[in-house]
Amino acid sequence: MARALRVPPLRETKQLELTVDGQQFRVVHDIGDGTGTPLLLMNGIGAKLELLQPFVDLLSPQRDIIRFDAPGVGGSPTARYPYRLKGLARKISGILDQLGFAKADVLGISWGGGLAQQFAYSESDRCRKVVLVSTATGSIMVPAHPKILAKMITHRRYTDPDYLESVAHEIYGGTMRHNPTAALTALRQQSTSHNGAGYVMQLTAGLGWTSVPFLPRIKAPTLVMSGNDDPLIPSCNAKIIAGLIPNSELNIFHGGHLALVTEADVHAPEVEAFLDRIGD
């Protein structure tokens, strides 16, 4: 049976340029009614904040949503110096300060999931709930096949649509296996998303980093989500994360690495149900 499509809600959106500790960030604030905890989204490597637009469109218009481009991506200038995930998490706290929010719910996908884990630990006083999607624990993880990793070292998939369509099924799995043009749709706004230096800095930000030692100390209720057909980050990594975070739950779904985008109509309600649940 076909799934009913929800009409994207009308909401006020502010495009902002905020500077924290000398780093300028392009920030988008989708304004809710101000009564609940905002949702802070953290994107995958090299991806502009627009990547998650299909997911955002299906969230309640009452919910404040905060998105940003990482340094060197989209509208955020490249960092002057190499950075680490812990330092970036601290700067993100500064974004919350400037927007007037004491706490946020945090959702991170892929590379952004690593950043979300770091934020939940080192900025724990700013974090109410956590959603980790298609992500892993950093240098200590079950890796993808070397041929997949080789395709991730460069950002060619963001700049060459024909190449993206040819490798989407290998990298992302799920829907992309039978419909590789879905990758073009999902990543259609990413062709000018970054420069090479920014991409390299994102890679090196997590070099040697792992969340394994501190995951047992994350106190925030956490939803860990992963597709059962994710060549880039196998779902066994989600099981490891959920096993290490005390107050966590695991959702292994049928799909690939970008299912949060390509099947947003399925996963947006799951995320909202977790965020809105009382008593965690």
C-alpha positions as protocol buffer text, in pm:
chain_id: "A"
residue {
  index: 1
  type: MET
  ca { x: 0 y: 0 z: 0 }
}
residue {
  index: 2
  type: ALA
  ca { x: 135 y: 343 z: -91 }
}
residue {
  index: 3
  type: ARG
  ca { x: 229 y: 569 z: 197 }
}
residue {
  index: 4
  type: ALA
  ca { x: 34 y: 893 z: 232 }
}
residue {
  index: 5
  type: LEU
  ca { x: 252 y: 1199 z: 182 }
}
residue {
  index: 6
  type: ARG
  ca { x: 244 y: 1478 z: 437 }
}
residue {
  index: 7
  type: VAL
  ca { x: 238 y: 1833 z: 308 }
}
residue {
  index: 8
  type: PRO
  ca { x: 543 y: 2027 z: 434 }
}
residue {
  index: 9
  type: PRO
  ca { x: 428 y: 2270 z: 705 }
}
residue {
  index: 10
  type: LEU
  ca { x: 457 y: 2644 z: 666 }
}
residue {
  index: 11
  type: ARG
  ca { x: 714 y: 2783 z: 906 }
}
residue {
  index: 12
  type: GLU
  ca { x: 926 y: 3094 z: 940 }
}
residue {
  index: 13
  type: THR
  ca { x: 1291 y: 3034 z: 855 }
}
residue {
  index: 14
  type: LYS
  ca { x: 1583 y: 3259 z: 940 }
}
residue {
  index: 15
  type: GLN
  ca { x: 1911 y: 3246 z: 749 }
}
residue {
  index: 16
  type: LEU
  ca { x: 2191 y: 3358 z: 979 }
}
residue {
  index: 17
  type: GLU
  ca { x: 2565 y: 3412 z: 980 }
}
residue {
  index: 18
  type: LEU
  ca { x: 2697 y: 3359 z: 1331 }
}
residue {
  index: 19
  type: THR
  ca { x: 3058 y: 3383 z: 1447 }
}
residue {
  index: 20
  type: VAL
  ca { x: 3185 y: 3174 z: 1739 }
}
residue {
  index: 21
  type: ASP
  ca { x: 3548 y: 3197 z: 1851 }
}
residue {
  index: 22
  type: GLY
  ca { x: 3650 y: 3344 z: 1517 }
}
residue {
  index: 23
  type: GLN
  ca { x: 3471 y: 3082 z: 1304 }
}
residue {
  index: 24
  type: GLN
  ca { x: 3178 y: 3198 z: 1093 }
}
residue {
  index: 25
  type: PHE
  ca { x: 2890 y: 2956 z: 1050 }
}
residue {
  index: 26
  type: ARG
  ca { x: 2599 y: 2960 z: 810 }
}
residue {
  index: 27
  type: VAL
  ca { x: 2300 y: 2873 z: 1030 }
}
residue {
  index: 28
  type: VAL
  ca { x: 1935 y: 2816 z: 947 }
}
residue {
  index: 29
  type: HIS
  ca { x: 1678 y: 2841 z: 1225 }
}
residue {
  index: 30
  type: ASP
  ca { x: 1337 y: 2700 z: 1140 }
}
residue {
  index: 31
  type: ILE
  ca { x: 1127 y: 2874 z: 1401 }
}
residue {
  index: 32
  type: GLY
  ca { x: 870 y: 2681 z: 1603 }
}
residue {
  index: 33
  type: ASP
  ca { x: 639 y: 2800 z: 1876 }
}
residue {
  index: 34
  type: GLY
  ca { x: 920 y: 2827 z: 2132 }
}
residue {
  index: 35
  type: THR
  ca { x: 757 y: 2598 z: 2386 }
}
residue {
  index: 36
  type: GLY
  ca { x: 973 y: 2288 z: 2346 }
}
residue {
  index: 37
  type: THR
  ca { x: 1335 y: 2183 z: 2309 }
}
residue {
  index: 38
  type: PRO
  ca { x: 1488 y: 2270 z: 1970 }
}
residue {
  index: 39
  type: LEU
  ca { x: 1627 y: 1998 z: 1745 }
}
residue {
  index: 40
  type: LEU
  ca { x: 1988 y: 2054 z: 1641 }
}
residue {
  index: 41
  type: LEU
  ca { x: 2088 y: 1869 z: 1322 }
}
residue {
  index: 42
  type: MET
  ca { x: 2444 y: 1761 z: 1239 }
}
residue {
  index: 43
  type: ASN
  ca { x: 2516 y: 1657 z: 881 }
}
residue {
  index: 44
  type: GLY
  ca { x: 2733 y: 1401 z: 709 }
}
residue {
  index: 45
  type: ILE
  ca { x: 3077 y: 1481 z: 570 }
}
residue {
  index: 46
  type: GLY
  ca { x: 3077 y: 1738 z: 291 }
}
residue {
  index: 47
  type: ALA
  ca { x: 2701 y: 1787 z: 304 }
}
residue {
  index: 48
  type: LYS
  ca { x: 2525 y: 2122 z: 323 }
}
residue {
  index: 49
  type: LEU
  ca { x: 2242 y: 2171 z: 568 }
}
residue {
  index: 50
  type: GLU
  ca { x: 1991 y: 2133 z: 283 }
}
residue {
  index: 51
  type: LEU
  ca { x: 2064 y: 1759 z: 269 }
}
residue {
  index: 52
  type: LEU
  ca { x: 1813 y: 1692 z: 547 }
}
residue {
  index: 53
  type: GLN
  ca { x: 1540 y: 1919 z: 403 }
}
residue {
  index: 54
  type: PRO
  ca { x: 1306 y: 1626 z: 318 }
}
residue {
  index: 55
  type: PHE
  ca { x: 1332 y: 1517 z: 682 }
}
residue {
  index: 56
  type: VAL
  ca { x: 1284 y: 1870 z: 817 }
}
residue {
  index: 57
  type: ASP
  ca { x: 977 y: 1920 z: 597 }
}
residue {
  index: 58
  type: LEU
  ca { x: 800 y: 1637 z: 778 }
}
residue {
  index: 59
  type: LEU
  ca { x: 870 y: 1753 z: 1133 }
}
residue {
  index: 60
  type: SER
  ca { x: 611 y: 1935 z: 1341 }
}
residue {
  index: 61
  type: PRO
  ca { x: 599 y: 2311 z: 1267 }
}
residue {
  index: 62
  type: GLN
  ca { x: 585 y: 2366 z: 1643 }
}
residue {
  index: 63
  type: ARG
  ca { x: 942 y: 2236 z: 1678 }
}
residue {
  index: 64
  type: ASP
  ca { x: 1237 y: 2474 z: 1651 }
}
residue {
  index: 65
  type: ILE
  ca { x: 1503 y: 2326 z: 1420 }
}
residue {
  index: 66
  type: ILE
  ca { x: 1863 y: 2444 z: 1400 }
}
residue {
  index: 67
  type: ARG
  ca { x: 2094 y: 2351 z: 1114 }
}
residue {
  index: 68
  type: PHE
  ca { x: 2445 y: 2466 z: 1024 }
}
residue {
  index: 69
  type: ASP
  ca { x: 2713 y: 2414 z: 763 }
}
residue {
  index: 70
  type: ALA
  ca { x: 3035 y: 2273 z: 905 }
}
residue {
  index: 71
  type: PRO
  ca { x: 3352 y: 2478 z: 843 }
}
residue {
  index: 72
  type: GLY
  ca { x: 3445 y: 2461 z: 475 }
}
residue {
  index: 73
  type: VAL
  ca { x: 3100 y: 2339 z: 371 }
}
residue {
  index: 74
  type: GLY
  ca { x: 2831 y: 2542 z: 195 }
}
residue {
  index: 75
  type: GLY
  ca { x: 2815 y: 2892 z: 338 }
}
residue {
  index: 76
  type: SER
  ca { x: 3060 y: 2839 z: 625 }
}
residue {
  index: 77
  type: PRO
  ca { x: 3418 y: 2948 z: 547 }
}
residue {
  index: 78
  type: THR
  ca { x: 3698 y: 2697 z: 584 }
}
residue {
  index: 79
  type: ALA
  ca { x: 3855 y: 2697 z: 930 }
}
residue {
  index: 80
  type: ARG
  ca { x: 4185 y: 2882 z: 956 }
}
residue {
  index: 81
  type: TYR
  ca { x: 4341 y: 2588 z: 1135 }
}
residue {
  index: 82
  type: PRO
  ca { x: 4265 y: 2216 z: 1161 }
}
residue {
  index: 83
  type: TYR
  ca { x: 4007 y: 2138 z: 1428 }
}
residue {
  index: 84
  type: ARG
  ca { x: 3893 y: 1841 z: 1633 }
}
residue {
  index: 85
  type: LEU
  ca { x: 3540 y: 1722 z: 1702 }
}
residue {
  index: 86
  type: LYS
  ca { x: 3559 y: 1835 z: 2064 }
}
residue {
  index: 87
  type: GLY
  ca { x: 3646 y: 2190 z: 1963 }
}
residue {
  index: 88
  type: LEU
  ca { x: 3370 y: 2198 z: 1703 }
}
residue {
  index: 89
  type: ALA
  ca { x: 3120 y: 2072 z: 1962 }
}
residue {
  index: 90
  type: ARG
  ca { x: 3220 y: 2361 z: 2186 }
}
residue {
  index: 91
  type: LYS
  ca { x: 3160 y: 2609 z: 1904 }
}
residue {
  index: 92
  type: ILE
  ca { x: 2817 y: 2459 z: 1843 }
}
residue {
  index: 93
  type: SER
  ca { x: 2734 y: 2534 z: 2205 }
}
residue {
  index: 94
  type: GLY
  ca { x: 2819 y: 2892 z: 2116 }
}
residue {
  index: 95
  type: ILE
  ca { x: 2562 y: 2880 z: 1835 }
}
residue {
  index: 96
  type: LEU
  ca { x: 2298 y: 2773 z: 2088 }
}
residue {
  index: 97
  type: ASP
  ca { x: 2405 y: 3062 z: 2312 }
}
residue {
  index: 98
  type: GLN
  ca { x: 2357 y: 3315 z: 2035 }
}
residue {
  index: 99
  type: LEU
  ca { x: 2015 y: 3174 z: 1950 }
}
residue {
  index: 100
  type: GLY
  ca { x: 1910 y: 3186 z: 2315 }
}
residue {
  index: 101
  type: PHE
  ca { x: 1871 y: 2813 z: 2379 }
}
residue {
  index: 102
  type: ALA
  ca { x: 2005 y: 2650 z: 2694 }
}
residue {
  index: 103
  type: LYS
  ca { x: 1952 y: 2292 z: 2571 }
}
residue {
  index: 104
  type: ALA
  ca { x: 1882 y: 2107 z: 2249 }
}
residue {
  index: 105
  type: ASP
  ca { x: 1788 y: 1765 z: 2125 }
}
residue {
  index: 106
  type: VAL
  ca { x: 2064 y: 1653 z: 1888 }
}
residue {
  index: 107
  type: LEU
  ca { x: 2042 y: 1442 z: 1573 }
}
residue {
  index: 108
  type: GLY
  ca { x: 2359 y: 1347 z: 1389 }
}
residue {
  index: 109
  type: ILE
  ca { x: 2388 y: 1144 z: 1070 }
}
residue {
  index: 110
  type: SER
  ca { x: 2706 y: 969 z: 952 }
}
residue {
  index: 111
  type: TRP
  ca { x: 3002 y: 1205 z: 1023 }
}
residue {
  index: 112
  type: GLY
  ca { x: 2756 y: 1426 z: 1206 }
}
residue {
  index: 113
  type: GLY
  ca { x: 2672 y: 1129 z: 1426 }
}
residue {
  index: 114
  type: GLY
  ca { x: 3029 y: 1127 z: 1552 }
}
residue {
  index: 115
  type: LEU
  ca { x: 3002 y: 1498 z: 1624 }
}
residue {
  index: 116
  type: ALA
  ca { x: 2670 y: 1436 z: 1802 }
}
residue {
  index: 117
  type: GLN
  ca { x: 2832 y: 1171 z: 2024 }
}
residue {
  index: 118
  type: GLN
  ca { x: 3108 y: 1416 z: 2114 }
}
residue {
  index: 119
  type: PHE
  ca { x: 2854 y: 1692 z: 2182 }
}
residue {
  index: 120
  type: ALA
  ca { x: 2644 y: 1464 z: 2403 }
}
residue {
  index: 121
  type: TYR
  ca { x: 2952 y: 1389 z: 2612 }
}
residue {
  index: 122
  type: SER
  ca { x: 3162 y: 1706 z: 2629 }
}
residue {
  index: 123
  type: GLU
  ca { x: 2864 y: 1947 z: 2613 }
}
residue {
  index: 124
  type: SER
  ca { x: 2634 y: 1723 z: 2816 }
}
residue {
  index: 125
  type: ASP
  ca { x: 2470 y: 2013 z: 2999 }
}
residue {
  index: 126
  type: ARG
  ca { x: 2338 y: 2140 z: 2662 }
}
residue {
  index: 127
  type: CYS
  ca { x: 2196 y: 1807 z: 2544 }
}
residue {
  index: 128
  type: ARG
  ca { x: 1851 y: 1667 z: 2637 }
}
residue {
  index: 129
  type: LYS
  ca { x: 1810 y: 1373 z: 2395 }
}
residue {
  index: 130
  type: VAL
  ca { x: 2025 y: 1225 z: 2118 }
}
residue {
  index: 131
  type: VAL
  ca { x: 1944 y: 1056 z: 1788 }
}
residue {
  index: 132
  type: LEU
  ca { x: 2235 y: 882 z: 1612 }
}
residue {
  index: 133
  type: VAL
  ca { x: 2171 y: 778 z: 1252 }
}
residue {
  index: 134
  type: SER
  ca { x: 2395 y: 570 z: 1024 }
}
residue {
  index: 135
  type: THR
  ca { x: 2704 y: 638 z: 1232 }
}
residue {
  index: 136
  type: ALA
  ca { x: 2987 y: 468 z: 1418 }
}
residue {
  index: 137
  type: THR
  ca { x: 3243 y: 512 z: 1695 }
}
residue {
  index: 138
  type: GLY
  ca { x: 3529 y: 658 z: 1493 }
}
residue {
  index: 139
  type: SER
  ca { x: 3867 y: 492 z: 1461 }
}
residue {
  index: 140
  type: ILE
  ca { x: 3750 y: 190 z: 1661 }
}
residue {
  index: 141
  type: MET
  ca { x: 3465 y: 61 z: 1447 }
}
residue {
  index: 142
  type: VAL
  ca { x: 3365 y: -208 z: 1200 }
}
residue {
  index: 143
  type: PRO
  ca { x: 3472 y: -43 z: 875 }
}
residue {
  index: 144
  type: ALA
  ca { x: 3327 y: -50 z: 528 }
}
residue {
  index: 145
  type: HIS
  ca { x: 3492 y: -253 z: 254 }
}
residue {
  index: 146
  type: PRO
  ca { x: 3817 y: -84 z: 138 }
}
residue {
  index: 147
  type: LYS
  ca { x: 3672 y: -18 z: -209 }
}
residue {
  index: 148
  type: ILE
  ca { x: 3389 y: 179 z: -46 }
}
residue {
  index: 149
  type: LEU
  ca { x: 3630 y: 377 z: 172 }
}
residue {
  index: 150
  type: ALA
  ca { x: 3839 y: 459 z: -135 }
}
residue {
  index: 151
  type: LYS
  ca { x: 3537 y: 628 z: -294 }
}
residue {
  index: 152
  type: MET
  ca { x: 3482 y: 834 z: 22 }
}
residue {
  index: 153
  type: ILE
  ca { x: 3833 y: 982 z: 37 }
}
residue {
  index: 154
  type: THR
  ca { x: 3748 y: 1229 z: -240 }
}
residue {
  index: 155
  type: HIS
  ca { x: 3442 y: 1452 z: -278 }
}
residue {
  index: 156
  type: ARG
  ca { x: 3391 y: 1363 z: -646 }
}
residue {
  index: 157
  type: ARG
  ca { x: 3041 y: 1229 z: -581 }
}
residue {
  index: 158
  type: TYR
  ca { x: 2935 y: 1585 z: -489 }
}
residue {
  index: 159
  type: THR
  ca { x: 3080 y: 1742 z: -804 }
}
residue {
  index: 160
  type: ASP
  ca { x: 3016 y: 1481 z: -1075 }
}
residue {
  index: 161
  type: PRO
  ca { x: 2649 y: 1371 z: -1109 }
}
residue {
  index: 162
  type: ASP
  ca { x: 2732 y: 1090 z: -1352 }
}
residue {
  index: 163
  type: TYR
  ca { x: 2990 y: 949 z: -1114 }
}
residue {
  index: 164
  type: LEU
  ca { x: 2748 y: 976 z: -822 }
}
residue {
  index: 165
  type: GLU
  ca { x: 2482 y: 783 z: -1011 }
}
residue {
  index: 166
  type: SER
  ca { x: 2734 y: 512 z: -1099 }
}
residue {
  index: 167
  type: VAL
  ca { x: 2856 y: 455 z: -742 }
}
residue {
  index: 168
  type: ALA
  ca { x: 2546 y: 538 z: -534 }
}
residue {
  index: 169
  type: HIS
  ca { x: 2437 y: 176 z: -501 }
}
residue {
  index: 170
  type: GLU
  ca { x: 2782 y: 74 z: -374 }
}
residue {
  index: 171
  type: ILE
  ca { x: 2820 y: 357 z: -122 }
}
residue {
  index: 172
  type: TYR
  ca { x: 2469 y: 412 z: 10 }
}
residue {
  index: 173
  type: GLY
  ca { x: 2281 y: 85 z: -45 }
}
residue {
  index: 174
  type: GLY
  ca { x: 1908 y: 70 z: 28 }
}
residue {
  index: 175
  type: THR
  ca { x: 1693 y: 261 z: -219 }
}
residue {
  index: 176
  type: MET
  ca { x: 2001 y: 347 z: -424 }
}
residue {
  index: 177
  type: ARG
  ca { x: 2046 y: -16 z: -530 }
}
residue {
  index: 178
  type: HIS
  ca { x: 1737 y: -20 z: -750 }
}
residue {
  index: 179
  type: ASN
  ca { x: 1701 y: 355 z: -800 }
}
residue {
  index: 180
  type: PRO
  ca { x: 2042 y: 524 z: -822 }
}
residue {
  index: 181
  type: THR
  ca { x: 1882 y: 846 z: -943 }
}
residue {
  index: 182
  type: ALA
  ca { x: 1749 y: 879 z: -588 }
}
residue {
  index: 183
  type: ALA
  ca { x: 2104 y: 977 z: -494 }
}
residue {
  index: 184
  type: LEU
  ca { x: 2089 y: 1262 z: -745 }
}
residue {
  index: 185
  type: THR
  ca { x: 1763 y: 1377 z: -590 }
}
residue {
  index: 186
  type: ALA
  ca { x: 1893 y: 1349 z: -234 }
}
residue {
  index: 187
  type: LEU
  ca { x: 2221 y: 1524 z: -312 }
}
residue {
  index: 188
  type: ARG
  ca { x: 2098 y: 1760 z: -585 }
}
residue {
  index: 189
  type: GLN
  ca { x: 2190 y: 2075 z: -390 }
}
residue {
  index: 190
  type: GLN
  ca { x: 2532 y: 1955 z: -281 }
}
residue {
  index: 191
  type: SER
  ca { x: 2738 y: 2026 z: -596 }
}
residue {
  index: 192
  type: THR
  ca { x: 2869 y: 2355 z: -454 }
}
residue {
  index: 193
  type: SER
  ca { x: 2867 y: 2236 z: -97 }
}
residue {
  index: 194
  type: HIS
  ca { x: 3234 y: 2257 z: -11 }
}
residue {
  index: 195
  type: ASN
  ca { x: 3593 y: 2302 z: -115 }
}
residue {
  index: 196
  type: GLY
  ca { x: 3865 y: 2041 z: -99 }
}
residue {
  index: 197
  type: ALA
  ca { x: 4032 y: 2191 z: 207 }
}
residue {
  index: 198
  type: GLY
  ca { x: 3709 y: 2187 z: 406 }
}
residue {
  index: 199
  type: TYR
  ca { x: 3648 y: 1822 z: 317 }
}
residue {
  index: 200
  type: VAL
  ca { x: 4001 y: 1724 z: 423 }
}
residue {
  index: 201
  type: MET
  ca { x: 3959 y: 1911 z: 752 }
}
residue {
  index: 202
  type: GLN
  ca { x: 3641 y: 1717 z: 821 }
}
residue {
  index: 203
  type: LEU
  ca { x: 3830 y: 1395 z: 758 }
}
residue {
  index: 204
  type: THR
  ca { x: 4117 y: 1493 z: 987 }
}
residue {
  index: 205
  type: ALA
  ca { x: 3884 y: 1622 z: 1260 }
}
residue {
  index: 206
  type: GLY
  ca { x: 3802 y: 1261 z: 1342 }
}
residue {
  index: 207
  type: LEU
  ca { x: 4147 y: 1116 z: 1274 }
}
residue {
  index: 208
  type: GLY
  ca { x: 4237 y: 894 z: 1569 }
}
residue {
  index: 209
  type: TRP
  ca { x: 3915 y: 994 z: 1746 }
}
residue {
  index: 210
  type: THR
  ca { x: 3688 y: 736 z: 1904 }
}
residue {
  index: 211
  type: SER
  ca { x: 3382 y: 761 z: 2125 }
}
residue {
  index: 212
  type: VAL
  ca { x: 3423 y: 413 z: 2275 }
}
residue {
  index: 213
  type: PRO
  ca { x: 3575 y: 528 z: 2609 }
}
residue {
  index: 214
  type: PHE
  ca { x: 3307 y: 787 z: 2682 }
}
residue {
  index: 215
  type: LEU
  ca { x: 2988 y: 633 z: 2543 }
}
residue {
  index: 216
  type: PRO
  ca { x: 2909 y: 462 z: 2878 }
}
residue {
  index: 217
  type: ARG
  ca { x: 2915 y: 809 z: 3037 }
}
residue {
  index: 218
  type: ILE
  ca { x: 2652 y: 963 z: 2809 }
}
residue {
  index: 219
  type: LYS
  ca { x: 2346 y: 1020 z: 3024 }
}
residue {
  index: 220
  type: ALA
  ca { x: 2102 y: 1158 z: 2767 }
}
residue {
  index: 221
  type: PRO
  ca { x: 1835 y: 920 z: 2636 }
}
residue {
  index: 222
  type: THR
  ca { x: 1960 y: 806 z: 2297 }
}
residue {
  index: 223
  type: LEU
  ca { x: 1796 y: 654 z: 1990 }
}
residue {
  index: 224
  type: VAL
  ca { x: 2043 y: 468 z: 1766 }
}
residue {
  index: 225
  type: MET
  ca { x: 1920 y: 410 z: 1409 }
}
residue {
  index: 226
  type: SER
  ca { x: 2082 y: 217 z: 1124 }
}
residue {
  index: 227
  type: GLY
  ca { x: 1981 y: 60 z: 797 }
}
residue {
  index: 228
  type: ASN
  ca { x: 2031 y: -311 z: 746 }
}
residue {
  index: 229
  type: ASP
  ca { x: 2178 y: -238 z: 401 }
}
residue {
  index: 230
  type: ASP
  ca { x: 2436 y: 32 z: 472 }
}
residue {
  index: 231
  type: PRO
  ca { x: 2764 y: -47 z: 292 }
}
residue {
  index: 232
  type: LEU
  ca { x: 2933 y: 267 z: 426 }
}
residue {
  index: 233
  type: ILE
  ca { x: 2865 y: 211 z: 798 }
}
residue {
  index: 234
  type: PRO
  ca { x: 2746 y: -146 z: 864 }
}
residue {
  index: 235
  type: SER
  ca { x: 2461 y: -175 z: 1113 }
}
residue {
  index: 236
  type: CYS
  ca { x: 2674 y: -375 z: 1357 }
}
residue {
  index: 237
  type: ASN
  ca { x: 2826 y: -38 z: 1451 }
}
residue {
  index: 238
  type: ALA
  ca { x: 2486 y: 80 z: 1572 }
}
residue {
  index: 239
  type: LYS
  ca { x: 2460 y: -229 z: 1789 }
}
residue {
  index: 240
  type: ILE
  ca { x: 2798 y: -146 z: 1944 }
}
residue {
  index: 241
  type: ILE
  ca { x: 2692 y: 212 z: 2017 }
}
residue {
  index: 242
  type: ALA
  ca { x: 2359 y: 107 z: 2167 }
}
residue {
  index: 243
  type: GLY
  ca { x: 2536 y: -152 z: 2379 }
}
residue {
  index: 244
  type: LEU
  ca { x: 2771 y: 109 z: 2525 }
}
residue {
  index: 245
  type: ILE
  ca { x: 2526 y: 393 z: 2597 }
}
residue {
  index: 246
  type: PRO
  ca { x: 2330 y: 305 z: 2914 }
}
residue {
  index: 247
  type: ASN
  ca { x: 2000 y: 478 z: 2834 }
}
residue {
  index: 248
  type: SER
  ca { x: 1968 y: 387 z: 2467 }
}
residue {
  index: 249
  type: GLU
  ca { x: 1739 y: 204 z: 2229 }
}
residue {
  index: 250
  type: LEU
  ca { x: 1820 y: 50 z: 1892 }
}
residue {
  index: 251
  type: ASN
  ca { x: 1625 y: 74 z: 1567 }
}
residue {
  index: 252
  type: ILE
  ca { x: 1762 y: -137 z: 1281 }
}
residue {
  index: 253
  type: PHE
  ca { x: 1541 y: -57 z: 983 }
}
residue {
  index: 254
  type: HIS
  ca { x: 1516 y: -184 z: 627 }
}
residue {
  index: 255
  type: GLY
  ca { x: 1717 y: 59 z: 419 }
}
residue {
  index: 256
  type: GLY
  ca { x: 2050 y: 220 z: 342 }
}
residue {
  index: 257
  type: HIS
  ca { x: 2281 y: 496 z: 456 }
}
residue {
  index: 258
  type: LEU
  ca { x: 2061 y: 788 z: 351 }
}
residue {
  index: 259
  type: ALA
  ca { x: 1722 y: 644 z: 444 }
}
residue {
  index: 260
  type: LEU
  ca { x: 1658 y: 939 z: 676 }
}
residue {
  index: 261
  type: VAL
  ca { x: 1643 y: 1147 z: 357 }
}
residue {
  index: 262
  type: THR
  ca { x: 1504 y: 905 z: 99 }
}
residue {
  index: 263
  type: GLU
  ca { x: 1245 y: 754 z: 334 }
}
residue {
  index: 264
  type: ALA
  ca { x: 1187 y: 1060 z: 550 }
}
residue {
  index: 265
  type: ASP
  ca { x: 813 y: 987 z: 562 }
}
residue {
  index: 266
  type: VAL
  ca { x: 892 y: 670 z: 757 }
}
residue {
  index: 267
  type: HIS
  ca { x: 1168 y: 794 z: 985 }
}
residue {
  index: 268
  type: ALA
  ca { x: 1058 y: 1149 z: 1073 }
}
residue {
  index: 269
  type: PRO
  ca { x: 760 y: 1017 z: 1276 }
}
residue {
  index: 270
  type: GLU
  ca { x: 988 y: 766 z: 1453 }
}
residue {
  index: 271
  type: VAL
  ca { x: 1229 y: 1040 z: 1554 }
}
residue {
  index: 272
  type: GLU
  ca { x: 952 y: 1272 z: 1671 }
}
residue {
  index: 273
  type: ALA
  ca { x: 789 y: 995 z: 1875 }
}
residue {
  index: 274
  type: PHE
  ca { x: 1119 y: 941 z: 2056 }
}
residue {
  index: 275
  type: LEU
  ca { x: 1178 y: 1312 z: 2115 }
}
residue {
  index: 276
  type: ASP
  ca { x: 824 y: 1373 z: 2240 }
}
residue {
  index: 277
  type: ARG
  ca { x: 808 y: 1072 z: 2468 }
}
residue {
  index: 278
  type: ILE
  ca { x: 774 y: 1168 z: 2832 }
}
residue {
  index: 279
  type: GLY
  ca { x: 944 y: 980 z: 3111 }
}
residue {
  index: 280
  type: ASP
  ca { x: 1284 y: 897 z: 2958 }
}
